[in-house]
Amino acid sequence: MLNKPNQREGSVSNAHVGTDFEVLAQNYFANQGVLLKKNHSLAIGVSAVKKAHRFDLGSDSPFIIVECKSHRWTTGNNIPSAKMSVWNEAMLYFQAVPMNYRKIMFVLRDYSLRRQETLLDYYLRTYGHLVPEDVEFLEFDETTGLTRAITPKH
C-alpha cells in the first residue's frame, strides 16, 4: 500500500489512526471503571458566551473530558510543528472547560533516540507554560501497553 505524504506508514488514513487511538483510550478508561462516550459535546467558553465543542471522549457522570493525540516525531525525528499547534489548541479548549471537569490529554508515547525524549516530554518542556494547571497527561506505550501518568511542572 502506498501512503500519501504525511500519512502514517501502514495506515489506511490518518483519520483511521486517530479513531483507532480513541477506541484504545476509551478501552483504557473502561478498564479503570470509567465509561466515556465518543464525541462528547460540552458548552465551553472563557466568557459568559458559551459554544458547544466536541471532545474526543467524555462523560457528565463523572465529569471528565479527554483529548486523544496519537502524534509522532516526523520521519527524520524532527519536531512536528503543526501537531504541536494542535496540542496548544487542545490546551485552549481545556482552559475554557468548566472547572468541575477532570481534563485529560491521552497521548501516544513516541521516543526519539536522537533527542533522548518522548514527544510529550518535548511538548511539556517547550510549551508547558501554556498548559492549564488542572490538565492531566497520560502517555500510552503501544509496545508495552502501559500508560504513564505525567504531572506537568508549573
N, CA and C of each residue as an Amber inpcrd file, in Angstrom:
protein
   462
   0.8350000  -1.1670000   0.0000000   0.0000000   0.0000000   0.0000000
   0.8890000   1.2420000   0.0000000   0.6330000   2.1640000  -0.8820000
   1.3740000   3.4130000  -0.9310000   0.7020000   4.4360000  -0.0310000
   1.4940000   5.0710000   0.7870000   0.9640000   6.0950000   1.6710000
   1.0770000   7.4590000   1.0050000   0.1380000   8.3140000   1.3010000
   0.1990000   9.6970000   0.8490000   1.2260000  10.4230000   1.7120000
   1.7710000  11.5480000   1.2330000   2.6840000  12.3180000   2.0780000
   2.0050000  12.6750000   3.4000000   2.7530000  12.6230000   4.4860000
   2.2750000  12.9630000   5.8280000   1.2610000  11.9750000   6.3810000
   1.1260000  10.8200000   5.7560000   0.2180000   9.7950000   6.2690000
   1.0360000   8.7680000   7.0280000   0.5040000   8.3040000   8.1410000
   1.1920000   7.3180000   8.9630000   1.4360000   6.0540000   8.1690000
   2.6640000   5.5720000   8.1840000   3.0390000   4.3810000   7.4370000
   2.1980000   3.1800000   7.8760000   1.6620000   2.4550000   6.8920000
   0.8790000   1.2590000   7.1580000  -0.5770000   1.5210000   7.5020000
  -0.9970000   2.7780000   7.5110000  -2.3830000   3.0870000   7.8630000
  -3.2160000   3.3740000   6.6140000  -4.5130000   3.1440000   6.7340000
  -5.4310000   3.4540000   5.6490000  -5.5040000   4.9690000   5.4770000
  -5.5970000   5.6780000   6.6210000  -5.6230000   7.1400000   6.6170000
  -5.2980000   7.6320000   8.0120000  -4.9180000   8.8970000   8.1180000
  -4.6490000   9.4720000   9.4330000  -5.9130000   9.5160000  10.2810000
  -7.0720000   9.6730000   9.6400000  -8.3340000   9.6610000  10.3780000
  -8.5440000   8.3060000  11.0540000  -8.1900000   7.2210000  10.3490000
  -8.3090000   5.8910000  10.9470000  -7.3670000   5.7340000  12.1340000
  -6.1690000   6.2720000  12.0190000  -5.2030000   6.2060000  13.1180000
  -5.7880000   6.8930000  14.3480000  -6.3390000   8.0830000  14.1610000
  -6.9330000   8.8280000  15.2710000  -8.1130000   8.1080000  15.8870000
  -8.9890000   7.5760000  15.0480000 -10.1680000   6.8590000  15.5380000
  -9.7600000   5.6090000  16.3100000  -8.7950000   4.8690000  15.7870000
  -8.3140000   3.6670000  16.4740000  -7.7170000   4.0180000  17.8320000
  -7.0000000   5.1370000  17.8990000  -6.3820000   5.5500000  19.1590000
  -7.4440000   5.9820000  20.1670000  -8.5080000   6.6210000  19.6890000
  -9.6110000   6.9960000  20.5800000 -10.2680000   5.7580000  21.1840000
 -10.4460000   4.7230000  20.3860000 -11.0160000   3.4600000  20.8840000
 -10.0950000   2.8530000  21.9290000  -8.8080000   2.8820000  21.6610000
  -7.8280000   2.3740000  22.6170000  -7.9410000   3.1310000  23.9430000
  -8.0300000   4.4600000  23.8760000  -8.1680000   5.2820000  25.0820000
  -9.4850000   4.9810000  25.7900000 -10.5490000   4.8570000  25.0310000
 -11.8580000   4.5490000  25.6060000 -11.8010000   3.2210000  26.3590000
 -11.1380000   2.2310000  25.7840000 -10.9800000   0.9320000  26.4400000
 -10.1210000   1.0390000  27.6960000  -9.0780000   1.8620000  27.6330000
  -8.2270000   2.0740000  28.8100000  -9.0780000   2.5880000  29.9730000
  -9.8800000   3.6070000  29.7160000 -10.7100000   4.1730000  30.7850000
 -11.7790000   3.1850000  31.2440000 -12.3550000   2.4220000  30.3250000
 -13.3580000   1.4090000  30.6960000 -12.7350000   0.3920000  31.6500000
 -11.4900000   0.0180000  31.3890000 -10.7910000  -0.9200000  32.2770000
 -10.5250000  -0.3160000  33.6510000 -10.5680000   1.0150000  33.7400000
 -10.4120000   1.7180000  35.0200000 -11.7800000   1.9630000  35.6750000
 -12.8470000   1.4840000  35.0150000 -14.1950000   1.6610000  35.5490000
 -14.8480000   2.9740000  35.1650000 -14.2690000   3.6760000  34.1840000
 -14.8110000   4.9650000  33.7400000 -15.3110000   4.8080000  32.3150000
 -16.6220000   4.9240000  32.1400000 -17.2220000   4.7810000  30.8100000
 -17.3480000   6.1580000  30.1640000 -16.7090000   6.2930000  29.0140000
 -16.7100000   7.5620000  28.2870000 -17.3350000   7.3670000  26.9180000
 -18.0550000   8.3830000  26.4530000 -18.6180000   8.3030000  25.1080000
 -17.7690000   9.1270000  24.1560000 -17.7660000   8.7040000  22.8920000
 -17.0090000   9.4180000  21.8600000 -17.7390000  10.6990000  21.4720000
 -16.9650000  11.6820000  21.0150000 -17.5100000  12.9660000  20.5450000
 -18.4120000  13.6210000  21.5820000 -17.9210000  13.6850000  22.8010000
 -18.6910000  14.2680000  23.9010000 -18.8070000  15.7830000  23.7270000
 -20.0250000  16.2730000  23.6270000 -20.2730000  17.6930000  23.4180000
 -20.4350000  18.4050000  24.7580000 -19.7780000  19.5580000  24.8580000
 -19.8090000  20.3370000  26.0840000 -19.7710000  21.8160000  25.7190000
 -20.6250000  22.6120000  26.3710000 -20.6230000  24.0630000  26.1450000
 -19.4390000  24.6600000  26.8960000 -18.5520000  25.3260000  26.1540000
 -17.3610000  25.9110000  26.7640000 -17.1960000  27.3540000  26.3380000
 -16.3860000  28.0870000  27.0930000 -16.0630000  29.4610000  26.7500000
 -15.2940000  30.1130000  27.8800000 -14.5630000  31.1670000  27.5640000
 -13.7940000  31.8800000  28.5770000 -14.5280000  33.1250000  29.0780000
 -15.7210000  33.3470000  28.5370000 -16.5560000  34.4640000  28.9820000
 -17.9660000  33.9270000  29.2210000 -18.9160000  34.8270000  29.3770000
 -20.3030000  34.4030000  29.5970000 -20.8710000  33.6850000  28.3770000
 -20.3250000  33.9740000  27.2090000 -20.7800000  33.3350000  25.9770000
 -20.1510000  31.9470000  25.8890000 -20.9800000  30.9250000  25.6970000
 -20.5070000  29.5410000  25.6020000 -20.9030000  28.9670000  24.2430000
 -20.1060000  28.0370000  23.7640000 -20.3790000  27.3850000  22.4960000
 -20.0540000  25.9030000  22.6510000 -20.8440000  25.0620000  21.9940000
 -20.6250000  23.6220000  22.0770000 -19.3300000  23.2340000  21.3610000
 -18.5650000  22.3670000  22.0120000 -17.3490000  21.8030000  21.4220000
 -17.3730000  20.2990000  21.6750000 -16.9610000  19.5350000  20.6830000
 -16.9140000  18.0840000  20.8310000 -15.4990000  17.6460000  21.2070000
 -15.4090000  16.9930000  22.3540000 -14.1420000  16.4180000  22.7920000
 -14.1100000  14.9640000  22.3450000 -12.9100000  14.4160000  22.1890000
 -12.7780000  13.0440000  21.7050000 -13.5690000  12.0700000  22.5670000
 -13.4430000  12.2050000  23.8810000 -14.1470000  11.3440000  24.8260000
 -14.6310000  12.1910000  25.9900000 -15.7070000  11.7480000  26.6250000
 -16.1610000  12.4900000  27.8000000 -17.3580000  11.8670000  28.4720000
 -17.6920000  12.4540000  29.6200000 -18.8190000  11.9980000  30.4220000
 -19.2720000  13.1450000  31.3180000 -20.5640000  13.1680000  31.6070000
 -21.0990000  14.1300000  32.5740000 -21.3130000  13.4720000  33.9280000
 -21.0040000  12.1750000  34.0240000 -21.0910000  11.4690000  35.2990000
 -20.1420000  10.2790000  35.2620000 -18.9140000  10.4180000  35.7120000
 -18.3310000  11.6100000  36.3420000 -17.9920000  12.6680000  35.2970000
 -17.7590000  13.8940000  35.7750000 -17.3950000  15.0000000  34.8870000
 -15.9470000  14.8080000  34.4240000 -15.7900000  14.4250000  33.1670000
 -14.4570000  14.1750000  32.6310000 -14.4600000  14.3860000  31.1160000
 -13.4070000  14.9930000  30.6180000 -13.2200000  15.1230000  29.1680000
 -11.8010000  14.6940000  28.8270000 -11.6660000  14.1070000  27.6260000
 -10.3740000  13.5910000  27.1900000 -10.1320000  13.9970000  25.7440000
  -8.9440000  14.4920000  25.5010000  -8.4770000  14.7150000  24.1400000
  -7.4140000  13.6620000  23.8640000  -7.4710000  13.0200000  22.6970000
  -6.5470000  11.9490000  22.3310000  -5.6510000  12.4090000  21.1840000
  -4.3490000  12.2170000  21.3450000  -3.3890000  12.5990000  20.3010000
  -2.4160000  11.4530000  20.0790000  -2.4200000  10.8990000  18.8620000
  -1.5160000   9.7850000  18.5300000  -0.3970000  10.2710000  17.6020000
   0.0780000  11.4680000  17.8540000   1.1080000  12.0690000  17.0090000
   2.4830000  11.4820000  17.2930000   3.3460000  11.5610000  16.2630000
   4.7130000  11.0450000  16.3480000   5.6950000  12.1200000  15.8830000
   6.9760000  11.8970000  16.2180000   8.0290000  12.7110000  15.6370000
   7.9550000  12.5230000  14.1180000   8.4790000  13.4510000  13.3570000
   8.4980000  13.2890000  11.9060000   9.4480000  12.1450000  11.5420000
   9.4050000  11.7220000  10.2950000  10.2460000  10.6260000   9.8230000
  11.7180000  10.8830000  10.1110000  12.1610000  12.1100000  10.0100000
  13.5530000  12.4530000  10.2760000  13.8180000  12.8170000  11.7290000
  12.8780000  12.4690000  12.6210000  12.9790000  12.8010000  14.0480000
  12.9840000  14.3010000  14.2990000  12.3360000  15.0290000  13.4090000
  12.1910000  16.4630000  13.6090000  10.9100000  16.7480000  14.3720000
  10.7790000  17.9720000  14.8190000   9.6070000  18.3870000  15.5890000
   8.4110000  18.5110000  14.6500000   7.3010000  17.8630000  14.9840000
   6.0900000  18.0010000  14.1600000   5.3530000  19.2880000  14.5530000
   5.8280000  20.4070000  14.0550000   5.3440000  21.7280000  14.4740000
   3.8390000  21.8980000  14.3490000   3.2660000  21.4510000  13.2490000
   1.8180000  21.5850000  13.0690000   1.0660000  20.7820000  14.1340000
   1.5940000  19.6340000  14.5000000   0.9570000  18.8040000  15.5380000
   1.0340000  19.4990000  16.8960000   2.1470000  20.1730000  17.1580000
   2.2850000  20.8970000  18.4290000   1.2700000  22.0350000  18.5110000
   0.9460000  22.6300000  17.3760000  -0.1000000  23.6660000  17.3480000
  -1.4500000  23.0690000  17.7210000  -1.6940000  21.8390000  17.2880000
  -2.9480000  21.1520000  17.6210000  -2.9920000  20.8790000  19.1280000
  -1.8700000  20.5170000  19.7140000  -1.8200000  20.2890000  21.1640000
  -2.0830000  21.6030000  21.9040000  -1.5080000  22.6940000  21.3960000
  -1.7480000  24.0010000  22.0130000  -3.2240000  24.3860000  21.9290000
  -3.8390000  24.0710000  20.8030000  -5.2710000  24.3380000  20.6530000
  -6.0640000  23.5560000  21.6950000  -5.6780000  22.3110000  21.9330000
  -6.3490000  21.4960000  22.9510000  -6.2320000  22.1530000  24.3270000
  -5.0790000  22.7760000  24.6150000  -4.8970000  23.4540000  25.9080000
  -5.8500000  24.6400000  26.0350000  -6.0850000  25.3370000  24.9400000
  -7.0470000  26.4430000  24.9670000  -8.4490000  25.9120000  25.2640000
  -8.8350000  24.8310000  24.6060000 -10.1430000  24.2330000  24.8810000
 -10.2470000  23.7890000  26.3360000  -9.1810000  23.1710000  26.8660000
  -9.1940000  22.7570000  28.2760000  -9.3780000  23.9640000  29.1900000
  -8.7520000  25.0760000  28.8580000  -8.8660000  26.2890000  29.6640000
 -10.3130000  26.7800000  29.7160000 -11.0760000  26.5160000  28.6590000
 -12.4540000  27.0060000  28.5580000 -13.4860000  26.0380000  29.1420000
 -13.0280000  24.8680000  29.6060000 -13.9290000  23.8550000  30.1730000
 -14.3000000  24.2410000  31.6060000 -15.5570000  23.9910000  32.0150000
 -15.9380000  24.2810000  33.4060000 -14.9820000  23.6210000  34.3990000
 -14.7340000  24.3020000  35.5130000 -13.7340000  23.8620000  36.4880000
 -14.0490000  22.5070000  37.1270000 -15.3110000  22.1070000  37.1420000
 -15.6500000  20.8430000  37.8090000 -15.3400000  19.6090000  36.9600000
 -14.8150000  19.8040000  35.7650000 -14.4660000  18.6840000  34.8880000
 -13.0070000  18.2790000  35.0770000 -12.7830000  16.9850000  35.0900000
 -11.4230000  16.4480000  35.0460000 -10.9910000  16.5170000  33.5790000
  -9.7860000  17.0340000  33.3120000  -9.3080000  17.2580000  31.9460000
  -8.0700000  16.4070000  31.7020000  -8.1470000  15.5520000  30.6950000
  -7.0510000  14.6210000  30.4290000  -6.6450000  14.6740000  28.9670000
  -5.3440000  14.7380000  28.7550000  -4.7630000  14.6240000  27.4170000
  -4.1260000  13.2340000  27.3660000  -4.6620000  12.3660000  26.4960000
  -4.1980000  10.9890000  26.3520000  -3.3690000  10.9310000  25.0800000
  -2.0570000  10.6910000  25.2130000  -1.1650000  10.7710000  24.0560000
  -0.3900000   9.4760000  23.8500000   0.0140000   9.2780000  22.6190000
   0.8430000   8.1310000  22.2530000   2.2870000   8.4170000  22.6520000
   2.9430000   7.4480000  23.2680000   4.3630000   7.5900000  23.6000000
   5.1720000   7.3800000  22.3280000   5.9360000   8.3920000  21.9540000
   6.8430000   8.2660000  20.8200000   8.1850000   8.8400000  21.2520000
   9.1850000   7.9590000  21.3570000  10.5010000   8.3180000  21.8650000
  11.4640000   8.5600000  20.7140000  12.2060000   9.6590000  20.7990000
  13.2310000   9.9810000  19.8070000  14.5960000   9.6560000  20.4060000
  15.2680000   8.6890000  19.8030000  16.6260000   8.3600000  20.2560000
  17.5580000   9.5520000  20.0790000  17.4060000  10.2410000  18.9600000
  18.2600000  11.3900000  18.6800000  18.0800000  12.4910000  19.7240000
  16.8360000  12.7220000  20.1170000  16.5500000  13.8060000  21.0560000
  16.5500000  13.3450000  22.5140000  16.5000000  12.0300000  22.7220000
  16.5030000  11.4540000  24.0710000  15.3020000  11.9090000  24.9050000
  14.1240000  11.9890000  24.2470000  12.9040000  12.3370000  24.9710000
  11.6870000  11.9300000  24.1550000  10.5690000  11.7950000  24.8490000
   9.3260000  11.4930000  24.1570000   8.7420000  12.7920000  23.6150000
   7.7960000  12.6480000  22.7160000   7.1360000  13.8280000  22.1630000
   6.4190000  14.5970000  23.2790000   5.8160000  13.8660000  24.2120000
   5.1500000  14.5400000  25.3380000   6.1590000  15.2820000  26.2060000
   7.2890000  14.6620000  26.5120000   8.3160000  15.3540000  27.3030000
   8.7660000  16.6300000  26.5980000   8.9640000  16.5450000  25.2780000
   9.3380000  17.7220000  24.4980000   8.2540000  18.7980000  24.6200000
   6.9940000  18.3900000  24.4440000   5.8920000  19.3480000  24.4980000
   5.8560000  20.0660000  25.8510000   5.9370000  19.3060000  26.9210000
   5.8610000  19.9130000  28.2490000   7.0680000  20.8090000  28.5360000
   8.2310000  20.4280000  28.0350000   9.4310000  21.2460000  28.2280000
   9.3280000  22.5620000  27.4500000   8.7700000  22.4760000  26.2530000
   8.7220000  23.6360000  25.3650000   7.4680000  24.4930000  25.5300000
   6.3420000  23.8340000  25.7490000   5.0560000  24.5420000  25.8070000
   4.3470000  24.4160000  27.1490000   5.0480000  23.9520000  28.1610000
   4.4280000  23.7460000  29.4800000   3.7580000  24.9840000  30.0420000
   4.2570000  26.1480000  29.6610000   3.6680000  27.4040000  30.1480000
   2.2530000  27.6340000  29.6090000   1.8460000  26.8790000  28.6020000
   0.5020000  27.0110000  28.0360000  -0.4800000  25.9860000  28.6060000
   0.0080000  25.0850000  29.4470000  -0.8240000  24.0000000  29.9850000
  -1.5370000  24.4750000  31.2510000  -2.8800000  24.4430000  31.2470000
  -3.6040000  24.7970000  32.4680000  -3.2140000  23.8590000  33.6200000
  -3.2170000  24.3830000  34.8420000  -2.7480000  23.6290000  36.0000000
  -3.5360000  22.3490000  36.2710000  -4.7770000  22.2870000  35.8390000
  -5.5970000  21.1160000  36.1680000  -5.6410000  20.0630000  35.0570000
  -4.7860000  20.1860000  34.0540000  -4.7580000  19.1980000  32.9690000
  -3.8160000  18.0570000  33.3410000  -4.3140000  16.8340000  33.1570000
  -3.5240000  15.6300000  33.4060000  -3.0880000  15.0500000  32.0680000
  -1.9310000  14.4130000  32.0560000  -1.4260000  13.7620000  30.8480000
  -1.2480000  12.2760000  31.1140000  -1.7280000  11.4830000  30.1660000
  -1.4970000  10.0430000  30.1790000  -0.7990000   9.6980000  28.8740000
   0.3480000   9.0240000  28.9830000   1.1390000   8.6670000  27.8110000
   1.0850000   7.1530000  27.6390000   0.4840000   6.7110000  26.5290000
   0.2920000   5.2960000  26.2500000   1.4210000   4.7510000  25.3920000
   2.0430000   3.6650000  25.8600000   3.1160000   2.9950000  25.1200000
   2.5040000   1.8080000  24.3840000   2.4210000   1.9100000  23.0530000
   1.7800000   0.8460000  22.2750000   2.5870000  -0.4490000  22.2630000
   3.8790000  -0.3780000  22.5660000   4.7200000  -1.5730000  22.5880000
   4.4750000  -2.4020000  23.8420000   4.4050000  -1.7320000  24.9900000
   4.2290000  -2.4370000  26.2650000   2.7790000  -2.4910000  26.7200000
   1.9510000  -1.5780000  26.2030000   0.5630000  -1.4920000  26.6510000
   0.4190000  -0.7320000  27.9580000   1.5130000  -0.1660000  28.4530000
   1.4900000   0.5650000  29.7240000   1.1830000   2.0370000  29.5020000
   0.5920000   2.6390000  30.5160000   0.2760000   4.0520000  30.4610000
   0.9790000   4.7590000  31.6090000   1.6370000   5.8640000  31.3060000
   2.3810000   6.6390000  32.2930000   1.6370000   7.9430000  32.5390000
   1.3580000   8.2230000  33.8160000   0.7370000   9.4950000  34.1940000
   1.8380000  10.5210000  34.3940000   1.6620000  11.6900000  33.8120000
   2.6630000  12.7510000  33.9170000   1.9960000  14.0150000  34.4280000
   2.5770000  14.5660000  35.4620000   2.0900000  15.8280000  36.0180000
   3.0330000  16.9280000  35.5630000   2.5250000  17.8880000  34.8120000
   3.3880000  18.9940000  34.3660000   3.9030000  19.8030000  35.5590000
   5.1060000  20.3380000  35.4020000   5.6880000  21.2130000  36.4220000
   5.2180000  22.6360000  36.1480000   4.5480000  23.2130000  37.1020000
   4.0740000  24.5920000  36.9310000   4.8380000  25.5340000  37.8180000
